[in-house]
Amino acid sequence: MAAKKAPTTPEKGGGNGLSKAAAKALAAALAERLRGSLLPGDTPFGEAALGEAAAFLLDTAAIRQSGEPSLSLTTATGEKRVMRIAIINDDMPFLVDSVAQAIAAQGLAIDRLVHPVVPVRRDPQGKLTEIPAGSSAGEALESMIYLETDRVDARQRREVERALKTALADVRAAVSDWPRLQEAMLADAARLSDAEGAALLRWFNDGMLTQLGHVTRRRDGSQSAVLGICRKSAKQILADASIERAFAWFDDPANGSGRAPLIVKANRMSNVHRR
């Protein structure tokens, strides 16, 4: 994951690797995308603030490899003393709500959040070369999130960056593993001899549950079929004691031999969110 700390103004070019002319054109295109992404009730950008936000986004987006997010945090020192955050990513579900929750979990209020989904063209090295005008059909789409939040000290800024990186990695794992997560749920349903339990898992799998992770845990502690967030931040969803109690429940003859599903609430919050 690329991480940067401060924007480079398009007039100066330089740090973002773009020529002055290219930077100016791309910043203007980004400014229009930002303006067009404001929702009803959002505070409009002033022209100066819009230019600064576009320059910050451009510096973060200037070079990015597919499959890797680019993240920047910086403290504005002008009239508006806030922390600015820019996140560039392949467009996918869960991004905005997961990012907002990661920031809220740090005790910070979000003063502004704008999320244009932007068609982009990049060269083989990941350098941004064009933001096509008009229809985005057939173009690569990137999520570009711009936030303003409470200003914090360097230590807390590092904590915010760490939380955002964790959330973004979990989102990507959950989204990229989604087909295999569905396959795993269906396979688990097929192994159940309890008809109602199998039907419940198939019902969950038919869009009634947002599955974020999967892991097969054996009695000896070994694991397989580790998917989604279970291969990222949620490497152990349940405590060992909870897993031991689950095995004991299945071993108890009083609970029948049909292997009905056992639902256990984990004592951790997901980093992946949606409204």
One Martini backbone bead per residue (centre of mass of N, CA, C, O) as a GRO file, in nm:
protein
  275
    1MET     BB    1   0.093   0.038   0.025
    2ALA     BB    2   0.051   0.356  -0.042
    3ALA     BB    3   0.214   0.634   0.136
    4LYS     BB    4   0.139   0.969   0.225
    5LYS     BB    5   0.165   1.322   0.355
    6ALA     BB    6   0.174   1.535   0.104
    7PRO     BB    7   0.099   1.773  -0.114
    8THR     BB    8   0.111   1.864  -0.464
    9THR     BB    9   0.099   2.114  -0.657
   10PRO     BB   10   0.021   2.148  -0.990
   11GLU     BB   11   0.203   2.395  -1.060
   12LYS     BB   12   0.475   2.236  -0.964
   13GLY     BB   13   0.465   1.951  -0.953
   14GLY     BB   14   0.697   1.688  -0.923
   15GLY     BB   15   0.628   1.465  -0.676
   16ASN     BB   16   0.404   1.322  -0.883
   17GLY     BB   17   0.548   1.297  -1.185
   18LEU     BB   18   0.421   1.543  -1.328
   19SER     BB   19   0.350   1.759  -1.537
   20LYS     BB   20   0.217   2.065  -1.541
   21ALA     BB   21   0.004   2.013  -1.760
   22ALA     BB   22  -0.105   1.743  -1.655
   23ALA     BB   23  -0.177   1.836  -1.369
   24LYS     BB   24  -0.378   2.056  -1.448
   25ALA     BB   25  -0.580   1.875  -1.604
   26LEU     BB   26  -0.635   1.666  -1.378
   27ALA     BB   27  -0.727   1.864  -1.157
   28ALA     BB   28  -0.971   1.971  -1.312
   29ALA     BB   29  -1.115   1.697  -1.340
   30LEU     BB   30  -1.132   1.640  -1.034
   31ALA     BB   31  -1.294   1.889  -0.952
   32GLU     BB   32  -1.548   1.808  -1.109
   33ARG     BB   33  -1.593   1.540  -0.962
   34LEU     BB   34  -1.626   1.658  -0.683
   35ARG     BB   35  -1.861   1.847  -0.740
   36GLY     BB   36  -2.050   1.610  -0.857
   37SER     BB   37  -2.042   1.441  -0.560
   38LEU     BB   38  -2.225   1.612  -0.420
   39LEU     BB   39  -2.462   1.612  -0.184
   40PRO     BB   40  -2.738   1.675  -0.045
   41GLY     BB   41  -2.620   1.905   0.210
   42ASP     BB   42  -2.357   1.970   0.121
   43THR     BB   43  -2.085   2.156   0.138
   44PRO     BB   44  -1.964   2.368  -0.058
   45PHE     BB   45  -1.710   2.451  -0.250
   46GLY     BB   46  -1.465   2.644  -0.274
   47GLU     BB   47  -1.235   2.718  -0.501
   48ALA     BB   48  -0.985   2.679  -0.323
   49ALA     BB   49  -1.073   2.412  -0.185
   50LEU     BB   50  -1.105   2.252  -0.445
   51GLY     BB   51  -0.812   2.275  -0.543
   52GLU     BB   52  -0.683   2.139  -0.294
   53ALA     BB   53  -0.832   1.869  -0.312
   54ALA     BB   54  -0.740   1.795  -0.599
   55ALA     BB   55  -0.434   1.801  -0.543
   56PHE     BB   56  -0.436   1.582  -0.326
   57LEU     BB   57  -0.558   1.356  -0.494
   58LEU     BB   58  -0.348   1.360  -0.721
   59ASP     BB   59  -0.100   1.287  -0.552
   60THR     BB   60  -0.224   1.007  -0.469
   61ALA     BB   61  -0.302   0.910  -0.781
   62ALA     BB   62  -0.052   0.926  -0.974
   63ILE     BB   63   0.049   0.647  -0.830
   64ARG     BB   64  -0.091   0.313  -0.906
   65GLN     BB   65  -0.148  -0.009  -0.833
   66SER     BB   66  -0.318  -0.267  -0.896
   67GLY     BB   67  -0.444  -0.375  -0.576
   68GLU     BB   68  -0.348  -0.088  -0.454
   69PRO     BB   69  -0.362   0.139  -0.227
   70SER     BB   70  -0.381   0.498  -0.176
   71LEU     BB   71  -0.241   0.697   0.101
   72SER     BB   72  -0.329   1.015   0.264
   73LEU     BB   73  -0.191   1.238   0.521
   74THR     BB   74  -0.279   1.573   0.637
   75THR     BB   75  -0.211   1.901   0.763
   76ALA     BB   76  -0.381   2.183   0.780
   77THR     BB   77  -0.255   2.543   0.809
   78GLY     BB   78  -0.473   2.723   0.762
   79GLU     BB   79  -0.779   2.836   0.827
   80LYS     BB   80  -0.831   2.522   0.802
   81ARG     BB   81  -0.789   2.301   1.077
   82VAL     BB   82  -0.714   1.996   0.933
   83MET     BB   83  -0.752   1.667   0.830
   84ARG     BB   84  -0.636   1.504   0.547
   85ILE     BB   85  -0.788   1.250   0.330
   86ALA     BB   86  -0.665   1.006   0.089
   87ILE     BB   87  -0.832   0.752  -0.124
   88ILE     BB   88  -0.710   0.504  -0.349
   89ASN     BB   89  -0.913   0.272  -0.545
   90ASP     BB   90  -1.063   0.018  -0.628
   91ASP     BB   91  -1.372  -0.039  -0.709
   92MET     BB   92  -1.591  -0.115  -0.425
   93PRO     BB   93  -1.736  -0.236  -0.178
   94PHE     BB   94  -1.749  -0.078   0.159
   95LEU     BB   95  -1.559   0.170   0.171
   96VAL     BB   96  -1.698   0.415   0.304
   97ASP     BB   97  -1.806   0.280   0.568
   98SER     BB   98  -1.530   0.167   0.661
   99VAL     BB   99  -1.380   0.434   0.678
  100ALA     BB  100  -1.574   0.582   0.869
  101GLN     BB  101  -1.546   0.376   1.103
  102ALA     BB  102  -1.239   0.398   1.146
  103ILE     BB  103  -1.254   0.698   1.231
  104ALA     BB  104  -1.466   0.681   1.459
  105ALA     BB  105  -1.292   0.479   1.636
  106GLN     BB  106  -1.088   0.738   1.694
  107GLY     BB  107  -1.284   0.991   1.773
  108LEU     BB  108  -1.372   1.114   1.491
  109ALA     BB  109  -1.488   1.373   1.296
  110ILE     BB  110  -1.664   1.426   0.996
  111ASP     BB  111  -1.675   1.711   0.785
  112ARG     BB  112  -1.580   1.561   0.509
  113LEU     BB  113  -1.728   1.361   0.229
  114VAL     BB  114  -1.593   1.249  -0.084
  115HIS     BB  115  -1.710   1.016  -0.369
  116PRO     BB  116  -1.562   0.962  -0.643
  117VAL     BB  117  -1.605   0.780  -0.946
  118VAL     BB  118  -1.322   0.724  -1.159
  119PRO     BB  119  -1.209   0.742  -1.468
  120VAL     BB  120  -0.909   0.570  -1.580
  121ARG     BB  121  -0.564   0.613  -1.697
  122ARG     BB  122  -0.278   0.394  -1.724
  123ASP     BB  123   0.023   0.294  -1.713
  124PRO     BB  124   0.224   0.019  -1.652
  125GLN     BB  125   0.335   0.191  -1.383
  126GLY     BB  126   0.064   0.360  -1.272
  127LYS     BB  127   0.036   0.619  -1.426
  128LEU     BB  128  -0.142   0.895  -1.458
  129THR     BB  129  -0.293   1.014  -1.780
  130GLU     BB  130  -0.625   0.994  -1.753
  131ILE     BB  131  -0.956   1.161  -1.749
  132PRO     BB  132  -1.226   1.080  -1.885
  133ALA     BB  133  -1.474   1.200  -2.059
  134GLY     BB  134  -1.780   1.112  -1.994
  135SER     BB  135  -1.816   0.808  -2.041
  136SER     BB  136  -1.727   0.501  -1.842
  137ALA     BB  137  -1.737   0.297  -2.048
  138GLY     BB  138  -1.470   0.065  -2.031
  139GLU     BB  139  -1.346   0.177  -1.777
  140ALA     BB  140  -1.149   0.233  -1.522
  141LEU     BB  141  -1.240   0.226  -1.178
  142GLU     BB  142  -1.205   0.471  -0.912
  143SER     BB  143  -1.176   0.527  -0.581
  144MET     BB  144  -1.226   0.866  -0.439
  145ILE     BB  145  -1.136   0.973  -0.118
  146TYR     BB  146  -1.244   1.267   0.063
  147LEU     BB  147  -1.123   1.406   0.377
  148GLU     BB  148  -1.240   1.579   0.677
  149THR     BB  149  -1.091   1.619   1.001
  150ASP     BB  150  -0.962   1.607   1.280
  151ARG     BB  151  -0.703   1.727   1.439
  152VAL     BB  152  -0.385   1.564   1.499
  153ASP     BB  153  -0.138   1.400   1.610
  154ALA     BB  154   0.113   1.194   1.514
  155ARG     BB  155   0.021   0.944   1.668
  156GLN     BB  156  -0.278   0.941   1.573
  157ARG     BB  157  -0.219   0.939   1.273
  158ARG     BB  158  -0.095   0.656   1.276
  159GLU     BB  159  -0.354   0.516   1.376
  160VAL     BB  160  -0.532   0.592   1.139
  161GLU     BB  161  -0.360   0.459   0.922
  162ARG     BB  162  -0.375   0.174   1.035
  163ALA     BB  163  -0.686   0.144   1.029
  164LEU     BB  164  -0.719   0.189   0.725
  165LYS     BB  165  -0.542  -0.043   0.624
  166THR     BB  166  -0.705  -0.267   0.758
  167ALA     BB  167  -0.979  -0.209   0.624
  168LEU     BB  168  -0.887  -0.228   0.326
  169ALA     BB  169  -0.787  -0.522   0.342
  170ASP     BB  170  -1.058  -0.646   0.425
  171VAL     BB  171  -1.226  -0.556   0.188
  172ARG     BB  172  -1.063  -0.696  -0.033
  173ALA     BB  173  -1.088  -0.984   0.076
  174ALA     BB  174  -1.400  -1.003   0.075
  175VAL     BB  175  -1.441  -0.937  -0.228
  176SER     BB  176  -1.237  -1.138  -0.369
  177ASP     BB  177  -1.372  -1.398  -0.196
  178TRP     BB  178  -1.677  -1.422  -0.252
  179PRO     BB  179  -1.712  -1.677  -0.429
  180ARG     BB  180  -1.572  -1.869  -0.217
  181LEU     BB  181  -1.766  -1.812   0.015
  182GLN     BB  182  -2.014  -1.931  -0.123
  183GLU     BB  183  -1.900  -2.212  -0.172
  184ALA     BB  184  -1.848  -2.279   0.127
  185MET     BB  185  -2.140  -2.260   0.224
  186LEU     BB  186  -2.252  -2.483   0.037
  187ALA     BB  187  -2.065  -2.707   0.138
  188ASP     BB  188  -2.163  -2.699   0.430
  189ALA     BB  189  -2.458  -2.766   0.365
  190ALA     BB  190  -2.399  -3.048   0.229
  191ARG     BB  191  -2.282  -3.176   0.510
  192LEU     BB  192  -2.561  -3.165   0.621
  193SER     BB  193  -2.821  -3.363   0.778
  194ASP     BB  194  -2.971  -3.110   0.849
  195ALA     BB  195  -3.217  -2.969   0.674
  196GLU     BB  196  -3.265  -2.694   0.813
  197GLY     BB  197  -2.970  -2.608   0.831
  198ALA     BB  198  -2.913  -2.615   0.527
  199ALA     BB  199  -3.133  -2.410   0.450
  200LEU     BB  200  -3.016  -2.175   0.608
  201LEU     BB  201  -2.746  -2.150   0.456
  202ARG     BB  202  -2.878  -2.104   0.178
  203TRP     BB  203  -3.026  -1.849   0.260
  204PHE     BB  204  -2.784  -1.684   0.334
  205ASN     BB  205  -2.649  -1.722   0.038
  206ASP     BB  206  -2.917  -1.562  -0.088
  207GLY     BB  207  -2.856  -1.252   0.033
  208MET     BB  208  -2.898  -1.262   0.372
  209LEU     BB  209  -2.572  -1.250   0.388
  210THR     BB  210  -2.267  -1.097   0.479
  211GLN     BB  211  -1.989  -1.253   0.390
  212LEU     BB  212  -1.640  -1.220   0.518
  213GLY     BB  213  -1.576  -1.522   0.627
  214HIS     BB  214  -1.357  -1.827   0.644
  215VAL     BB  215  -1.312  -2.133   0.850
  216THR     BB  216  -1.136  -2.434   0.918
  217ARG     BB  217  -1.152  -2.607   1.229
  218ARG     BB  218  -0.960  -2.813   1.420
  219ARG     BB  219  -0.879  -2.988   1.702
  220ASP     BB  220  -0.554  -2.931   1.655
  221GLY     BB  221  -0.571  -2.615   1.525
  222SER     BB  222  -0.604  -2.642   1.243
  223GLN     BB  223  -0.628  -2.483   0.912
  224SER     BB  224  -0.874  -2.404   0.652
  225ALA     BB  225  -1.030  -2.219   0.433
  226VAL     BB  226  -0.903  -1.922   0.426
  227LEU     BB  227  -1.116  -1.634   0.418
  228GLY     BB  228  -1.103  -1.322   0.391
  229ILE     BB  229  -1.068  -1.180   0.699
  230CYS     BB  230  -0.919  -1.447   0.801
  231ARG     BB  231  -0.650  -1.348   0.624
  232LYS     BB  232  -0.627  -1.100   0.812
  233SER     BB  233  -0.741  -0.962   1.097
  234ALA     BB  234  -0.931  -1.239   1.146
  235LYS     BB  235  -0.755  -1.498   1.253
  236GLN     BB  236  -0.941  -1.492   1.533
  237ILE     BB  237  -1.267  -1.498   1.606
  238LEU     BB  238  -1.229  -1.716   1.827
  239ALA     BB  239  -1.176  -1.842   2.110
  240ASP     BB  240  -1.056  -2.129   2.227
  241ALA     BB  241  -1.285  -2.174   2.433
  242SER     BB  242  -1.517  -2.151   2.225
  243ILE     BB  243  -1.427  -2.388   2.049
  244GLU     BB  244  -1.440  -2.606   2.266
  245ARG     BB  245  -1.745  -2.570   2.322
  246ALA     BB  246  -1.837  -2.643   2.038
  247PHE     BB  247  -1.730  -2.931   2.032
  248ALA     BB  248  -1.890  -3.022   2.284
  249TRP     BB  249  -2.169  -2.977   2.163
  250PHE     BB  250  -2.137  -3.185   1.927
  251ASP     BB  251  -2.069  -3.432   2.129
  252ASP     BB  252  -2.348  -3.409   2.245
  253PRO     BB  253  -2.616  -3.621   2.235
  254ALA     BB  254  -2.843  -3.410   2.310
  255ASN     BB  255  -2.793  -3.258   2.013
  256GLY     BB  256  -2.759  -3.470   1.825
  257SER     BB  257  -2.674  -3.597   1.477
  258GLY     BB  258  -2.743  -3.357   1.254
  259ARG     BB  259  -2.568  -3.103   1.252
  260ALA     BB  260  -2.648  -2.837   1.346
  261PRO     BB  261  -2.615  -2.522   1.360
  262LEU     BB  262  -2.385  -2.301   1.530
  263ILE     BB  263  -2.432  -1.991   1.697
  264VAL     BB  264  -2.170  -1.746   1.742
  265LYS     BB  265  -2.059  -1.471   1.914
  266ALA     BB  266  -1.836  -1.245   1.864
  267ASN     BB  267  -1.574  -1.028   2.033
  268ARG     BB  268  -1.579  -0.862   1.749
  269MET     BB  269  -1.523  -0.614   1.516
  270SER     BB  270  -1.574  -0.518   1.214
  271ASN     BB  271  -1.409  -0.349   0.932
  272VAL     BB  272  -1.670  -0.416   0.770
  273HIS     BB  273  -1.906  -0.193   0.605
  274ARG     BB  274  -2.269  -0.127   0.584
  275ARG     BB  275  -2.594   0.020   0.534
   0.00000   0.00000   0.00000
